Amino acid sequence: MKAERSFERGDVHARITDEIIKAIEASGEEYVMPWHQRAGGMPRNALTHNHYHGVNTLALWVTCQLRGYTSPYFATYRQWSELGAQVRRGEKASPIIYFKQREAEGEDEPHNDNTPKLPPIMRSSSVFNAEQVDGWQKAEELPEDRTQQLETVDTFISSLGAEVLYGGDIAAYSRAFDRISMPERRQFVGTETSSATESFYSVLLHEHVHWSGHPKRLNRDLSGRFGTFAYAMEELVAELGAAFLCADLGIYLHPRRDHAFYVRSWLTVLHQEKTAIFTASSAAQVACRYLKEVALEKSSADQCA
């Protein structure tokens, strides 16, 4: 079985985007996005235990939603064999992408720092979920300490230093005033997929991703008005960024009530621009990395004080 192949960039963009559109349209009136996954958390490799990143995270979340998988573990056919497992006959693989450094042909002379590097080649590979194989069982994990995880989230958010004003009925980020507005904690209610506390944190992290786009930080385009392409793209970035952060921090994301207003704009963007989800996913990953770096710097500074 040949899992690796090169391909036209537009083809895989269109294929994965179409799967995401299908998942959103299939969500019904609840407007549950493909990344609102309670079970499992971040997709990870069963052999290496490394998390998948960027658009692969989103693509595998979509796979789990569409096929009903609750396990976050994936691996290639060969990797499952190394683990002593067998992919069942007839099971459908899920595509992921990665970049491989290209080597110059016919160059025997040593390289130096001034030698230009060729751009990496984008390739695809096929992975299978743990629920598609026989003969594998993940090692038993200790039960998670929910209280400790939430305390960690409090520390993470406070270390970012964003101005947050509580009160009112709307969660929003103001670029003009560079501050976040949030309802009081008691206004958040639990759902079938998350507690009231988890709902509160997921919204607060969503607004912090918006906060990261301010001109004095990552300088994303936050000028779009509702219904415009720029507005829809920024909402996608914030929603995906919040999903990535929630999964990292052990919080299960729940659909916000205002998703009904966003879904139409998101679908328009995805239908019109096949690379939109890749662009948004990449920007969300950059935002998450930036927020984590800010939190780490604050933590290091406090330890040295």
C-alpha positions as CSV (number, residue, x, y, z in Angstrom):
1,M,0.0,0.0,0.0
2,K,1.5,3.3,-1.1
3,A,0.5,5.9,1.4
4,E,2.6,8.8,0.2
5,R,2.1,10.8,-3.0
6,S,2.6,14.3,-4.3
7,F,-0.5,16.1,-5.6
8,E,-1.8,19.4,-6.9
9,R,-2.3,21.8,-4.0
10,G,-5.7,22.9,-5.1
11,D,-7.0,19.4,-5.3
12,V,-6.5,18.6,-1.6
13,H,-7.7,22.1,-0.6
14,A,-11.0,21.5,-2.4
15,R,-11.4,17.9,-1.1
16,I,-10.9,18.8,2.6
17,T,-12.9,22.0,2.3
18,D,-15.8,20.1,0.7
19,E,-15.7,17.7,3.7
20,I,-15.8,20.6,6.1
21,I,-18.8,22.2,4.3
22,K,-20.6,18.9,4.3
23,A,-20.1,18.6,8.1
24,I,-21.3,22.1,8.7
25,E,-24.4,21.7,6.5
26,A,-25.2,18.3,8.2
27,S,-25.1,19.9,11.7
28,G,-28.8,21.0,11.4
29,E,-30.3,23.8,13.5
30,E,-27.9,23.2,16.4
31,Y,-25.1,24.7,14.3
32,V,-22.5,22.3,15.8
33,M,-19.3,23.0,14.0
34,P,-16.9,20.2,13.0
35,W,-14.5,21.4,15.7
36,H,-17.0,21.1,18.6
37,Q,-15.8,17.7,19.6
38,R,-16.3,16.6,23.2
39,A,-14.7,13.1,23.0
40,G,-11.0,12.6,22.7
41,G,-9.6,16.0,22.4
42,M,-6.8,16.8,19.9
43,P,-6.1,14.2,17.2
44,R,-2.8,12.4,17.9
45,N,-0.7,9.7,16.3
46,A,-1.1,6.3,18.0
47,L,2.5,5.3,17.5
48,T,4.4,8.5,18.3
49,H,1.7,10.1,20.5
50,N,2.4,13.4,18.8
51,H,-0.5,15.7,18.1
52,Y,-1.5,16.5,14.5
53,H,-1.2,20.2,13.7
54,G,-2.9,22.9,11.6
55,V,-5.4,21.9,9.0
56,N,-4.8,18.2,9.8
57,T,-6.3,18.8,13.3
58,L,-9.4,20.2,11.7
59,A,-9.6,17.6,8.9
60,L,-9.4,14.7,11.4
61,W,-12.0,16.3,13.7
62,V,-14.3,16.5,10.7
63,T,-13.6,12.8,10.0
64,C,-14.5,11.9,13.6
65,Q,-17.8,13.9,13.3
66,L,-18.8,12.5,10.0
67,R,-18.0,8.9,10.8
68,G,-18.9,8.9,14.5
69,Y,-15.4,8.1,15.8
70,T,-14.8,8.9,19.5
71,S,-11.1,8.0,19.6
72,P,-8.6,10.7,18.8
73,Y,-5.9,8.2,17.8
74,F,-4.8,7.9,14.1
75,A,-1.9,6.2,12.3
76,T,-0.8,5.1,8.9
77,Y,-1.3,1.5,7.8
78,R,2.3,0.7,8.4
79,Q,2.3,2.3,11.8
80,W,-0.7,0.2,12.9
81,S,1.2,-2.8,11.8
82,E,4.2,-1.8,14.0
83,L,1.7,-1.6,16.9
84,G,0.5,-5.1,16.2
85,A,-2.8,-4.0,14.9
86,Q,-4.6,-4.7,11.6
87,V,-6.7,-2.3,9.6
88,R,-10.0,-4.0,8.8
89,R,-10.7,-4.8,5.2
90,G,-12.7,-2.2,3.4
91,E,-12.0,0.6,5.9
92,K,-11.6,4.1,4.3
93,A,-8.5,6.1,5.0
94,S,-8.4,9.8,5.9
95,P,-6.0,12.1,4.1
96,I,-3.5,14.3,5.9
97,I,-0.8,16.6,4.5
98,Y,2.8,17.4,5.4
99,F,5.8,19.2,4.0
100,K,9.0,17.4,3.0
101,Q,12.3,19.3,2.4
102,R,13.4,19.1,-1.2
103,E,17.0,18.1,-2.0
104,A,18.8,19.7,-4.9
105,E,19.6,17.2,-7.6
106,G,23.2,16.5,-8.6
107,E,24.9,18.6,-6.0
108,D,27.9,16.9,-4.4
109,E,29.6,20.0,-3.0
110,P,29.0,20.9,0.6
111,H,26.4,23.5,1.5
112,N,27.0,26.6,3.5
113,D,24.8,29.2,5.2
114,N,24.4,31.2,2.0
115,T,23.3,28.2,-0.1
116,P,19.6,28.8,-1.0
117,K,17.2,26.2,0.1
118,L,14.6,24.8,-2.2
119,P,11.0,25.2,-1.1
120,P,9.5,22.1,0.6
121,I,7.2,19.8,-1.3
122,M,3.7,19.3,0.0
123,R,2.7,15.6,0.2
124,S,-0.2,13.6,1.4
125,S,-0.5,10.5,3.6
126,S,-3.4,8.3,4.6
127,V,-4.3,7.5,8.2
128,F,-6.8,5.3,9.9
129,N,-8.6,5.8,13.2
130,A,-8.2,3.4,16.1
131,E,-11.9,2.4,15.6
132,Q,-11.0,1.0,12.2
133,V,-8.4,-1.5,13.4
134,D,-8.3,-4.8,15.4
135,G,-5.7,-5.8,18.0
136,W,-4.9,-2.4,19.6
137,Q,-5.9,-0.9,22.9
138,K,-4.5,2.3,24.2
139,A,-2.7,2.3,27.5
140,E,-4.9,3.1,30.5
141,E,-4.7,6.8,31.4
142,L,-5.1,8.4,34.8
143,P,-8.4,10.2,35.2
144,E,-8.1,13.9,34.5
145,D,-8.2,16.4,37.3
146,R,-10.8,18.9,36.0
147,T,-10.3,21.3,38.9
148,Q,-6.6,21.5,38.3
149,Q,-7.1,22.0,34.6
150,L,-9.4,24.9,35.1
151,E,-7.0,26.5,37.6
152,T,-4.3,26.2,34.9
153,V,-6.6,27.9,32.4
154,D,-7.2,30.8,34.9
155,T,-3.4,31.2,35.1
156,F,-3.0,31.1,31.4
157,I,-5.7,33.7,30.7
158,S,-4.5,36.1,33.5
159,S,-0.9,35.9,32.2
160,L,-2.0,37.2,28.8
161,G,-2.7,40.6,30.4
162,A,-5.7,41.5,28.2
163,E,-8.2,44.0,29.6
164,V,-11.5,42.2,30.2
165,L,-14.6,44.0,31.3
166,Y,-17.4,41.9,32.8
167,G,-21.1,42.8,32.6
168,G,-23.8,43.0,29.9
169,D,-25.1,40.3,27.6
170,I,-22.6,40.3,24.8
171,A,-19.1,38.8,24.4
172,A,-17.0,40.8,22.0
173,Y,-13.6,42.3,21.4
174,S,-13.2,46.0,20.6
175,R,-10.2,46.8,18.4
176,A,-10.7,50.5,19.0
177,F,-10.4,50.2,22.8
178,D,-8.3,47.0,22.7
179,R,-10.4,45.3,25.3
180,I,-12.7,42.3,25.7
181,S,-16.3,42.5,26.9
182,M,-17.7,39.4,28.6
183,P,-21.0,38.6,30.4
184,E,-20.6,37.6,34.1
185,R,-19.8,33.9,34.7
186,R,-23.3,33.3,36.2
187,Q,-24.9,34.1,32.9
188,F,-23.3,31.1,31.2
189,V,-25.4,27.9,31.4
190,G,-24.4,24.3,30.8
191,T,-25.3,22.2,27.7
192,E,-25.4,18.6,26.9
193,T,-21.7,18.8,25.8
194,S,-20.2,21.2,28.3
195,S,-20.6,22.6,31.8
196,A,-21.3,26.3,32.5
197,T,-17.7,26.8,33.4
198,E,-16.4,25.2,30.2
199,S,-18.8,27.4,28.2
200,F,-17.5,30.5,29.9
201,Y,-13.9,29.6,29.1
202,S,-14.5,28.7,25.5
203,V,-16.1,32.1,24.8
204,L,-13.3,33.9,26.7
205,L,-10.6,32.2,24.7
206,H,-12.5,33.0,21.5
207,E,-12.3,36.7,22.3
208,H,-8.6,36.4,23.3
209,V,-7.8,35.0,19.8
210,H,-9.5,38.2,18.4
211,W,-7.3,40.2,20.9
212,S,-4.2,38.6,19.4
213,G,-4.9,40.2,16.0
214,H,-4.5,43.8,17.2
215,P,-2.0,45.9,15.2
216,K,0.5,46.0,18.1
217,R,0.4,42.1,18.2
218,L,-0.2,40.0,15.1
219,N,-1.8,42.7,13.1
220,R,-4.6,40.7,11.4
221,D,-7.3,42.4,9.4
222,L,-10.0,43.1,12.0
223,S,-11.8,45.8,10.0
224,G,-14.4,43.7,8.2
225,R,-18.1,44.3,8.9
226,F,-20.7,41.6,9.4
227,G,-21.4,39.8,6.2
228,T,-18.1,40.6,4.5
229,F,-15.4,38.2,3.6
230,A,-12.9,39.7,6.0
231,Y,-15.4,39.4,8.9
232,A,-16.2,35.8,8.2
233,M,-12.5,35.0,7.9
234,E,-11.6,36.6,11.3
235,E,-14.5,34.7,12.9
236,L,-13.2,31.5,11.5
237,V,-9.7,32.3,12.8
238,A,-11.1,33.0,16.3
239,E,-13.4,30.0,16.3
240,L,-10.6,27.6,15.2
241,G,-8.1,29.2,17.6
242,A,-10.5,28.8,20.5
243,A,-11.0,25.2,19.5
244,F,-7.3,24.5,19.4
245,L,-6.7,26.2,22.8
246,C,-9.7,24.5,24.4
247,A,-8.4,21.1,23.3
248,D,-4.9,21.9,24.6
249,L,-6.2,23.1,27.9
250,G,-8.7,20.2,28.4
251,I,-11.9,22.3,27.8
252,Y,-14.6,21.0,25.6
253,L,-15.9,23.7,23.2
254,H,-19.7,24.3,22.9
255,P,-21.6,26.0,20.1
256,R,-22.3,29.7,20.9
257,R,-25.8,30.9,20.4
258,D,-24.8,33.5,17.8
259,H,-23.4,30.7,15.5
260,A,-26.7,30.8,13.6
261,F,-25.7,34.3,12.3
262,Y,-22.1,33.2,11.5
263,V,-22.8,29.9,9.7
264,R,-24.2,31.5,6.5
265,S,-21.1,33.8,6.2
266,W,-18.8,30.9,6.9
267,L,-20.4,28.7,4.3
268,T,-20.2,31.6,1.7
269,V,-16.5,32.0,2.3
270,L,-15.8,28.2,2.1
271,H,-17.8,27.9,-1.1
272,Q,-16.2,30.9,-2.8
273,E,-12.6,30.4,-1.7
274,K,-11.4,26.8,-1.5
275,T,-8.2,27.8,0.3
276,A,-10.0,29.8,3.0
277,I,-10.1,27.1,5.6
278,F,-6.3,26.5,5.2
279,T,-5.7,30.3,5.5
280,A,-7.9,30.5,8.6
281,S,-6.4,27.4,10.2
282,S,-2.9,28.6,9.7
283,A,-3.7,32.0,11.2
284,A,-5.4,30.4,14.1
285,Q,-2.3,28.3,14.8
286,V,-0.1,31.4,14.7
287,A,-2.5,33.1,17.1
288,C,-2.4,30.2,19.5
289,R,1.4,30.0,19.4
290,Y,1.6,33.8,20.1
291,L,-0.7,33.5,23.1
292,K,1.2,30.6,24.5
293,E,4.5,32.5,24.1
294,V,3.0,35.5,25.9
295,A,1.9,33.3,28.8
296,L,5.2,31.6,29.0
297,E,7.1,34.9,29.1
298,K,4.9,36.1,31.9
299,S,5.4,32.9,33.8
300,S,9.2,33.1,33.4
301,A,9.3,36.7,34.5
302,D,7.2,35.9,37.6
303,Q,9.6,33.1,38.6
304,C,12.6,35.4,38.2
305,A,11.1,38.2,40.2
